[in-house]
Amino acid sequence: MNQIKNIVKLLRPAQWYKNLLVFVPIVFSGNLANLHLLLLTFVGFLALCAVSSANYVINDLIDIKSDRRHPEKKKRPLASRKIKIWQAVVLTIVLLIIAVGVSAGLDINFFYAVAFMFGFSLLYSLLLKREAFLDIIAIGVLFVVRAVAGVFIIGVETSPWLIACVFFLALFLLAGKRHSDAAFLGKDAKKHRSTLKMYTPTITNALMVITTALLVVSYSLYSFLGSDTPYLIFSLPFALYLIFRYFALVYMGSPVARHPERVFLDLRMDFAMVLWAIVILVMLYFL
C-alpha cells in the first residue's frame, strides 16, 4: 500500500489541474452540452495527464541529486529512495505508451500537440529551467499548448485573446512562485535553483506588476472583443478579484504562491471561482 502511495505521489496528480486547460475551448465555444465532444475532451485530458506525469518522473530523475538537498523536494519518492530508478523508468515508458495510444486515436493534430508537449517539457527539464525568464516563458508555452490541444479535439476556432489570457495567467502564477520560492529559501535559494539568483525581490516585484497588468488587460479585451456575447464583461469583477487575491497571497507569504495547486484551499478564492464560473456559464449558454 505504501508503494502505491509513493507511485501516486511520483505522478504528481495535484499538478493535473493544469491539464484542465484542455476544456477551455469546449466551454468558451458554447459546446459544453455536446456530450460527444465533452467525452472526447475528457479522454484528451487523460492523455495530457499521462504525458504530464511522464515528464514529472523524468524531471525527478534528472534532478534527483539536487532534490535531496532541498528542504521540501527531498521528500519526493525518488529523492527519498522510496522508488527505485528502474521502477521510475518503467513507469515513464508505460505512461508514454498510454499517452501516444490515446492521443493518436483522438486526432492527429492533438497527437502532434501531445508530442510537442513531451519534447518541449523535456527541453525544459534539461535546459530551459536553468535560464532565468526563459523558464517561466517555457511554462507559459506549455499552458498554451494544453489549451490549443483542446481546440484540435473539438475542431473549432477560438479567440486569440483567450489564448493570450492562458499565456499571461501562466506568467502571473510563475512570477508569484519565483518570488515566493526566493523568499522561502532565503540565502540558500541559488543553491537549490540556479535561476533564483536572477529573481531578486526587485525583479520579481516588477514581474508581478507586469504580469498582473498583462493578465488584466488580456482578460478585459477578451471580455469585450473576444466573444460573440457582450455579456462576458459581467465576469470581469470576479476575474479581477481572483487576480488581486492571488497577488495578495504572494506578498502575504502564503504557501499557495509556492504551490498554486493549493489555491483550492483558500475559501475566498474558491467562492470567487464558483461565482466566476456561474457567470461564465450563464452568459455563454443562457443569454
C-alpha positions as CSV (number, residue, x, y, z in Angstrom):
1,M,0.0,0.0,0.0
2,N,2.8,2.4,0.9
3,Q,4.4,1.7,-2.5
4,I,1.2,2.6,-4.3
5,K,1.1,5.9,-2.4
6,N,4.7,6.6,-3.4
7,I,3.9,5.8,-7.1
8,V,0.9,8.2,-7.0
9,K,3.0,10.8,-5.3
10,L,5.6,10.4,-8.1
11,L,2.9,11.0,-10.7
12,R,2.0,14.4,-9.1
13,P,-1.7,14.2,-9.6
14,A,-2.0,17.5,-7.8
15,Q,-0.4,19.1,-10.9
16,W,-3.0,17.7,-13.2
17,Y,-5.1,20.9,-12.7
18,K,-3.0,22.5,-15.4
19,N,-4.5,20.0,-17.9
20,L,-8.0,21.3,-17.2
21,L,-7.0,24.0,-19.8
22,V,-7.9,21.5,-22.5
23,F,-11.6,22.1,-21.5
24,V,-11.2,25.9,-22.2
25,P,-12.1,25.7,-25.9
26,I,-15.2,23.5,-25.4
27,V,-16.5,25.7,-22.6
28,F,-15.9,29.1,-24.3
29,S,-17.1,27.9,-27.7
30,G,-20.5,27.0,-26.4
31,N,-20.2,23.3,-26.9
32,L,-20.2,22.1,-23.3
33,A,-23.6,20.5,-23.7
34,N,-22.3,18.4,-26.6
35,L,-21.7,15.1,-24.8
36,H,-19.7,13.6,-27.7
37,L,-17.2,16.4,-27.7
38,L,-17.2,16.6,-23.9
39,L,-16.3,12.9,-23.8
40,L,-13.5,13.3,-26.4
41,T,-12.1,16.3,-24.4
42,F,-12.1,14.2,-21.2
43,V,-10.2,11.4,-23.0
44,G,-7.8,14.1,-24.2
45,F,-7.4,15.3,-20.6
46,L,-6.4,11.8,-19.5
47,A,-3.8,11.7,-22.3
48,L,-2.4,15.0,-21.2
49,C,-2.3,13.8,-17.6
50,A,-0.3,10.7,-18.7
51,V,2.3,12.7,-20.7
52,S,2.5,15.3,-17.9
53,S,3.2,12.6,-15.3
54,A,5.8,11.0,-17.6
55,N,7.5,14.4,-17.7
56,Y,7.4,14.9,-14.0
57,V,9.0,11.5,-13.4
58,I,11.7,12.3,-16.0
59,N,12.3,15.7,-14.3
60,D,12.6,14.0,-10.9
61,L,15.2,11.6,-12.4
62,I,17.2,14.5,-13.8
63,D,17.0,16.5,-10.5
64,I,17.4,13.6,-8.1
65,K,20.7,14.9,-6.6
66,S,19.6,18.5,-6.2
67,D,16.2,17.4,-4.8
68,R,18.0,15.6,-2.0
69,R,19.4,18.9,-0.8
70,H,16.1,20.8,-1.0
71,P,14.1,21.2,2.3
72,E,10.8,20.2,0.6
73,K,11.8,18.2,-2.5
74,K,14.0,15.8,-0.6
75,K,10.7,14.1,0.5
76,R,9.9,13.2,-3.1
77,P,9.7,9.4,-3.8
78,L,12.9,9.3,-5.9
79,A,14.9,11.7,-3.9
80,S,14.0,9.8,-0.7
81,R,14.8,6.4,-2.4
82,K,11.3,5.1,-1.8
83,I,11.0,4.5,-5.5
84,K,13.9,2.8,-7.4
85,I,15.3,4.4,-10.5
86,W,14.4,1.4,-12.7
87,Q,10.8,1.5,-11.4
88,A,10.5,5.1,-12.4
89,V,11.9,4.4,-15.9
90,V,9.4,1.5,-16.4
91,L,6.6,3.8,-15.2
92,T,7.6,6.5,-17.6
93,I,7.5,4.1,-20.6
94,V,4.0,2.9,-19.6
95,L,2.7,6.4,-19.3
96,L,4.1,7.4,-22.7
97,I,2.6,4.3,-24.4
98,I,-0.8,5.3,-22.9
99,A,-0.4,9.0,-24.0
100,V,0.7,8.1,-27.5
101,G,-2.1,5.5,-28.0
102,V,-4.9,7.7,-26.7
103,S,-3.8,10.9,-28.5
104,A,-3.2,9.1,-31.8
105,G,-6.7,7.7,-31.6
106,L,-8.3,11.0,-31.0
107,D,-6.9,13.4,-33.6
108,I,-3.6,13.6,-35.5
109,N,-3.2,17.3,-34.6
110,F,-3.9,16.5,-31.0
111,F,-1.2,13.8,-31.2
112,Y,1.3,16.4,-32.5
113,A,0.4,18.7,-29.6
114,V,1.0,15.9,-27.1
115,A,4.3,15.0,-28.8
116,F,5.3,18.7,-28.8
117,M,4.3,19.0,-25.1
118,F,6.5,16.0,-24.2
119,G,9.5,17.2,-26.2
120,F,9.3,20.8,-25.0
121,S,8.9,19.6,-21.4
122,L,12.0,17.5,-21.8
123,L,13.8,20.5,-23.2
124,Y,12.6,22.5,-20.2
125,S,13.9,19.9,-17.7
126,L,17.3,19.6,-19.4
127,L,17.9,23.3,-20.3
128,L,15.3,26.0,-20.2
129,K,14.6,25.8,-16.5
130,R,18.2,26.8,-15.9
131,E,17.7,30.0,-17.7
132,A,16.0,32.9,-15.9
133,F,12.9,34.3,-17.6
134,L,13.1,31.5,-20.2
135,D,11.9,29.2,-17.5
136,I,8.6,31.0,-16.9
137,I,8.1,31.7,-20.6
138,A,8.5,28.0,-21.4
139,I,5.9,27.0,-18.9
140,G,3.6,29.7,-20.4
141,V,4.0,28.0,-23.8
142,L,3.1,24.6,-22.2
143,F,-0.1,26.2,-20.8
144,V,-1.0,27.4,-24.3
145,V,-0.3,24.0,-25.8
146,R,-2.8,22.4,-23.4
147,A,-5.5,24.9,-24.4
148,V,-4.7,24.6,-28.2
149,A,-4.8,20.8,-27.8
150,G,-8.5,21.2,-26.8
151,V,-9.1,23.2,-29.9
152,F,-7.8,20.3,-32.0
153,I,-10.0,17.8,-30.3
154,I,-13.3,19.6,-30.9
155,G,-12.3,21.3,-34.2
156,V,-13.4,24.8,-33.5
157,E,-11.7,28.2,-33.7
158,T,-11.1,30.1,-30.5
159,S,-10.3,33.7,-29.7
160,P,-6.6,34.7,-29.8
161,W,-7.4,36.9,-26.7
162,L,-8.4,33.8,-24.8
163,I,-5.1,32.1,-25.7
164,A,-3.3,35.2,-24.6
165,C,-5.2,35.0,-21.3
166,V,-3.9,31.5,-20.8
167,F,-0.3,32.5,-21.5
168,F,-0.4,35.5,-19.2
169,L,-2.1,33.5,-16.5
170,A,0.9,31.1,-16.6
171,L,3.4,34.0,-16.4
172,F,1.4,35.5,-13.5
173,L,1.4,32.3,-11.5
174,L,5.1,31.6,-12.2
175,A,6.1,35.2,-11.2
176,G,4.4,34.6,-7.9
177,K,6.0,31.2,-7.5
178,R,9.5,32.6,-8.2
179,H,9.0,35.4,-5.7
180,S,7.8,33.1,-3.0
181,D,10.5,30.4,-3.7
182,A,13.2,33.0,-3.3
183,A,11.7,34.3,-0.1
184,F,11.2,30.8,1.3
185,L,14.7,29.5,0.6
186,G,16.4,32.8,1.6
187,K,20.2,32.9,1.2
188,D,20.3,29.3,0.0
189,A,17.9,30.0,-2.9
190,K,20.5,29.9,-5.6
191,K,21.9,26.6,-4.3
192,H,18.6,24.9,-5.0
193,R,17.6,26.6,-8.3
194,S,20.3,28.5,-10.1
195,T,17.9,30.9,-11.8
196,L,16.8,32.2,-8.4
197,K,19.9,34.3,-8.2
198,M,18.4,36.4,-11.0
199,Y,15.0,36.6,-9.4
200,T,15.8,39.2,-6.8
201,P,13.0,40.9,-4.9
202,T,13.2,43.9,-7.2
203,I,12.9,41.8,-10.3
204,T,10.1,39.6,-9.0
205,N,8.2,42.6,-7.8
206,A,8.4,44.1,-11.3
207,L,7.4,40.8,-12.8
208,M,4.4,40.5,-10.6
209,V,3.2,44.0,-11.6
210,I,3.9,43.5,-15.3
211,T,2.2,40.0,-15.5
212,T,-0.8,41.2,-13.4
213,A,-1.3,44.1,-15.8
214,L,-0.9,41.9,-18.9
215,L,-3.4,39.4,-17.5
216,V,-6.0,42.0,-16.5
217,V,-5.7,43.7,-19.9
218,S,-5.9,40.5,-21.9
219,Y,-8.9,39.2,-20.0
220,S,-10.6,42.6,-20.3
221,L,-10.1,42.6,-24.0
222,Y,-11.4,39.1,-24.3
223,S,-14.5,40.1,-22.3
224,F,-15.2,43.0,-24.6
225,L,-13.9,41.8,-28.0
226,G,-13.2,38.1,-28.0
227,S,-16.6,36.5,-27.7
228,D,-19.9,36.6,-29.6
229,T,-21.7,37.6,-26.5
230,P,-21.3,41.1,-25.0
231,Y,-22.3,39.8,-21.5
232,L,-18.9,38.3,-20.6
233,I,-17.9,41.7,-19.2
234,F,-20.0,40.8,-16.2
235,S,-17.4,38.1,-15.3
236,L,-14.7,40.8,-15.2
237,P,-15.2,41.8,-11.5
238,F,-14.9,38.2,-10.4
239,A,-11.8,37.6,-12.5
240,L,-10.2,40.8,-11.1
241,Y,-10.9,39.7,-7.6
242,L,-9.2,36.3,-8.2
243,I,-6.2,38.0,-9.7
244,F,-5.9,40.6,-6.9
245,R,-6.5,37.9,-4.2
246,Y,-3.7,35.7,-5.6
247,F,-1.4,38.8,-5.8
248,A,-2.1,39.5,-2.1
249,L,-1.4,35.8,-1.2
250,V,2.0,36.1,-2.8
251,Y,3.0,39.0,-0.6
252,M,1.4,37.6,2.5
253,G,3.9,34.7,2.3
254,S,1.1,32.1,1.7
255,P,2.2,28.6,0.7
256,V,-0.4,28.9,-2.1
257,A,2.1,31.0,-4.1
258,R,4.8,28.3,-4.0
259,H,2.2,25.6,-4.6
260,P,-0.5,27.0,-6.9
261,E,-2.5,23.7,-6.7
262,R,-3.3,24.6,-3.1
263,V,-5.3,27.6,-4.3
264,F,-8.4,25.5,-3.7
265,L,-7.7,25.5,0.0
266,D,-8.3,29.3,0.1
267,L,-12.0,29.6,0.7
268,R,-12.2,33.2,-0.7
269,M,-10.6,32.0,-3.9
270,D,-13.0,29.0,-4.1
271,F,-16.0,31.2,-3.6
272,A,-14.9,33.7,-6.2
273,M,-14.1,30.9,-8.7
274,V,-17.5,29.4,-8.3
275,L,-19.2,32.7,-8.8
276,W,-17.0,33.4,-11.9
277,A,-17.8,30.0,-13.3
278,I,-21.5,30.5,-12.8
279,V,-21.4,33.9,-14.5
280,I,-19.5,32.5,-17.4
281,L,-21.9,29.6,-17.9
282,V,-25.0,31.8,-17.7
283,M,-23.6,34.4,-20.1
284,L,-22.5,31.8,-22.7
285,Y,-25.3,29.3,-22.5
286,F,-28.4,31.1,-21.3
287,L,-28.3,34.6,-22.7
